[in-house]
Amino acid sequence: MKVKGLRWWIIGLIMVITIINYLDRGTLNYMWVANIEYQLVNDIQADFGENQAQFLNNDHAYLLVSKRGDTILQKATMVNFKDNGKIVVNRQGIAYELGIVDKRQNIERFSSM
């Protein structure tokens, strides 16, 4: 049995698969959890050149400042620590914010992915 236009159906399917693959790879970076590391400092410095974290005793929270100057106020219970408490690790990402990923899971599990 001969199918008319089979070549064009196959080419169309390959094109659709390629487009889906392209879109999927572009959005996976934003969907999963990113572990952002912040250097723990006593005072935030504008020209430090690294992500910085400062503990705010009154709020029991950390002020997280990125290299670009973006600031986040994160509760102390929502961050993790590395390198004997010198580095504060904050998880960010759409999957984390929507609750797809359990917030209580250990950061070592995501570091290997």
C-alpha positions, 0 to 999 in steps of 0.5 A: 500500500502506497501512502500519498505524500508520506515523505512530507508527513515524515519531514513535518513530524521531524520538524515538529519534534525539532521545535519541541526539543528546542523549546524544551531545552530552553525552558528546562533551565528555568523550571528546575531548582538552582542553588545560588551561593552567597558569601556570608559577610558582616556588611554588604559592600557595593563593589564586592563582585560576588553574591553576598548574604548578611544575617539580620538579627531583628528579622531572623532572616538573611538579606541576599544581594546578587552580583547584579544588585538584586536583593532578596529577604529570605527567612533563616529557616529557608536557606542552607549552609556550606563550607562550615557556615561561610556560604549561604545557599538559597534555592530558586526556580519556578519548580521550587516556588510552585511547590513541585520540589519539596522545600525540605529536601537536602541541597546535596541531592540537587547539586548532583543534577 
